[in-house]
Amino acid sequence: MKLRCLTARAAVLILVMTSNPAHANRRPEEPMETRTPVDGASLYVRTIGQGAPVIVLHGGPGFDHRYLLPELDQRRDGFRLVY
């Protein structure tokens, strides 16, 4: 239950952060990388693209988002991808 709550809060924070107008000057083909504090932890967030946001869930033992690149980044023209 605690993990589900943490995941939901993290998703809301990420969506709020990526809709920040301060990032409006960024070209959509260039990724934006940052860290977002959530409940005492620091989550890495990478966004690229424009359009409807899509949260890309990734990971597992020894995996991060890089195994999805560059294939998923090709969808940046139609979606804002949030890793």
C-alpha positions as CSV (number, residue, x, y, z in Angstrom):
1,M,0.0,0.0,0.0
2,K,2.8,2.4,0.9
3,L,4.5,1.7,-2.4
4,R,1.3,2.4,-4.4
5,C,0.9,5.7,-2.6
6,L,4.5,6.6,-3.2
7,T,4.1,5.7,-6.9
8,A,1.0,7.8,-7.3
9,R,2.6,10.8,-5.6
10,A,5.7,10.5,-7.8
11,A,3.5,10.3,-10.9
12,V,1.6,13.5,-10.0
13,L,4.9,15.3,-9.1
14,I,6.4,14.3,-12.4
15,L,3.4,15.4,-14.5
16,V,3.3,18.8,-12.6
17,M,7.0,19.3,-13.1
18,T,7.0,18.4,-16.8
19,S,4.1,20.8,-17.4
20,N,6.1,23.7,-16.0
21,P,6.0,26.7,-18.4
22,A,9.7,27.4,-17.6
23,H,10.5,24.5,-19.9
24,A,8.5,25.9,-22.8
25,N,11.7,27.3,-24.4
26,R,13.2,23.9,-24.6
27,R,13.2,22.2,-28.0
28,P,11.1,19.1,-27.8
29,E,13.7,16.9,-29.6
30,E,16.2,17.7,-26.7
31,P,15.7,15.6,-23.5
32,M,15.4,17.4,-20.2
33,E,16.9,15.5,-17.2
34,T,16.4,16.4,-13.6
35,R,15.9,14.9,-10.1
36,T,12.7,15.2,-8.2
37,P,12.5,14.8,-4.4
38,V,9.8,12.4,-3.3
39,D,9.4,11.2,0.4
40,G,13.1,11.6,1.2
41,A,14.2,9.9,-2.0
42,S,15.5,11.5,-5.3
43,L,13.8,10.3,-8.5
44,Y,15.6,10.7,-11.8
45,V,13.2,12.2,-14.4
46,R,13.9,12.4,-18.2
47,T,11.4,14.0,-20.5
48,I,11.4,14.4,-24.3
49,G,8.9,15.3,-26.9
50,Q,5.6,17.2,-27.1
51,G,2.0,16.3,-26.9
52,A,0.1,14.1,-24.5
53,P,2.3,12.9,-21.6
54,V,3.2,9.2,-21.5
55,I,4.9,7.9,-18.3
56,V,7.3,5.2,-19.3
57,L,7.8,2.6,-16.5
58,H,11.1,0.8,-16.7
59,G,13.6,-0.9,-14.5
60,G,14.1,-4.0,-12.6
61,P,17.3,-5.5,-11.1
62,G,20.1,-3.8,-12.9
63,F,18.0,-1.9,-15.5
64,D,17.4,1.8,-16.0
65,H,15.7,3.7,-18.8
66,R,18.7,3.4,-21.3
67,Y,17.6,0.0,-22.6
68,L,14.6,1.7,-24.1
69,L,16.6,4.3,-26.0
70,P,16.6,5.4,-28.8
71,E,13.6,3.4,-30.0
72,L,11.1,5.0,-27.7
73,D,12.5,8.5,-28.2
74,Q,11.4,8.2,-31.8
75,R,7.8,8.7,-30.5
76,R,8.7,12.2,-29.3
77,D,6.8,13.9,-32.2
78,G,3.4,12.8,-30.9
79,F,4.0,12.4,-27.2
80,R,5.8,13.9,-24.2
81,L,7.7,10.8,-22.9
82,V,8.5,10.9,-19.2
83,Y,11.0,8.3,-18.0
